[in-house]
Amino acid sequence: MTDETKPPTPPPAAPAAAKPATPPAPPKPKGPTVNDASADPVVQRLSAALPGVVLAAKELVGQVTVEVPPEKVPEVLRFLKDAEKYTYLVDLTAVDWKARVPRFDVVYWLHSFEKGNARIRVRTGVADGADCPTACNVFLTANWMEREVWDLFGIPFAGHPDLRRILTWDGFSGHPFRKDFPIEGIDTGAAIYPDRYPEGGGPSGKDSNKKVVS
Amino acid sequence: MSDERAGTAASVPDSGEPMLGLREMELNFGPQHPSTHGVLRLVLKVDGERIVSARPDVGYLHRGTEKLFETETYPMVIPHTDRMDYVAAATNNHAYCLAVEKLLALEVPKRAQYIRVLLDELQRISSHLLWLATAAIDLGAITPFFYTFREREVILDLFEDYCGARLTLNCMRIGGLLEDLPPGWVERTRAFAEVFDKNVDEYEDLLTENRIWKQRTVGIGVLTAEQCIEWGVTGPPLRGAGFKWDIRRAIPYECYSELDFEIPAYPNADTYDRYLVRVAELRQSRRIVLQCCDWLLRNPEGEIRGKVPRVIKPVAGDVYAAVEAPKGELGFYLVSNGGNKPYRLRVRPPSFINLQALPEMAKGHLVADLVAIIGTIDIVLGEVDR
């Protein structure tokens, strides 16, 4: 948020130095590298139109990612859709970083038919338990994608018209794609047999119905 | 035309008045209904025969595949991708391999590229044939099933000869392929493709000008190009709305930019035009198969796997790669933390996202037309629920 001064400084350095130089300084180029993309014209226009929203802009294998604060997401998407003609929301998902301070990343990627099939990715950090504003008012297709993220990661989307579970069943306890959710699963009978299974908990060790997974 | 459409749902006037003067009724459609192609449940609000709203309820087949990906090393993920869209396993393999290869900056040898594209296009043909058979059966036309399955069988036999499996192919590897083609395989594939155009004529004879087929499909389930883009709908529904967009041309991967084929598009955005698009794609895929076979016959030797490190550990970062699957844009979003397992692997499933537009398409139609609309989206529940 205090990085307002960042975008204007790097343009002369980043694109010019990246290509022709490559001295033998990194001897083993084991793969593609993450580059600064604040010189990208779309990122430039975005930070000019909405000052302060671009926290960082990175490029990896030609794919540009813009990091923005969560409360600005609808504004940024609206700007990209209307002014920059990124009219197609390709996908929306989340990543759980467990110990990191904003625990989750919510990632959107957009496609522009008008601008030669250009794509851009928007990423925002969301703390555990905090809301992320919905993108449904900008893209209709965000509806199910956000329901899926809510279901599997437990990130609530504020202002979503119909935030229900979608892939797991109503009454399921927990959010299975969180890193601390056990891969072998929990007992899903919890909601059906509350007398036998405490809410949110798995079966007790001596229960004969306990699922054995590998 | 006008009397041809008389009595179809498109011609039922929507006066806004209740159809029977009764209350709206809630109706469960599926999950065991044969026309839902698996376990799709729709909660319908109907007014007489007319659908007021449809609410899809998915997730019956949810297996937590994306969570499972996180526990397996990169090569071990490939068989799991087969099980998502299980009638188009080759394109699933392909999209995943592309994502990892991008993050590894791996070069895939030319021969492997052509074989991959050949497998993809055979897979597209077989997937479209399955769609054509089942969509026609749903609407009461059982004959096309016998014709399309005759050709689909040939393709599945070819797959079996190449990799030993008929549906869950597991036929690609990161950086290329596991095995080269067996002797005589290309010739047999070419012989199949040469006559396949006549087979498509046979399907078209049965359906394209069929009076009943047209009455059941023309004007049903309209989804315009603007609506498609707003709902993120890709693949044949988008092209059936007159929008010529295909990842194979828009964001070319492998050797597609060297191949000569067209992107079919039809303007009316209804079920009938989506049928025409898929039939035209059968013919275009056949053209690609022929070109790939010719290239492979001219270049019988070559590497089939790039310089793949023994332990696959991509750099930390995230990457998205997409292919044009038979159902639309299939993408894999890979987040790596530098380890030997994906930190997070998200699938962008075309069926799931296309299905979201179903309520929009079904609104105001008759319950019988809902069967045509489910068929025309071409969903595979394994991919919807993952």
Interface residues (C-beta under 8 A of the other chain):
Chain A: K30 G31 P32 T33 V34 L60 V61 Q63 T65 T87 Y88 L89 V90 D91 T93 V95 D96 V107 W109 F113 N117 R119 R121 F139 L140 T141 N143 W144 M145 L152 R165 I166 L167 T168 W169 P176 F177 F181 I183 G185
Chain B: V58 G59 H62 G64 E66 K67 L68 E70 T71 K102 L103 L104 A105 I229 E230 W231 G232 V233 W245 A250 I251 P314 V315 G317 D318 V319 Y320 A322 E329 G331 Y333 V335 Y343 R344 R346 R348 F352 I353 Q356 D385 R386
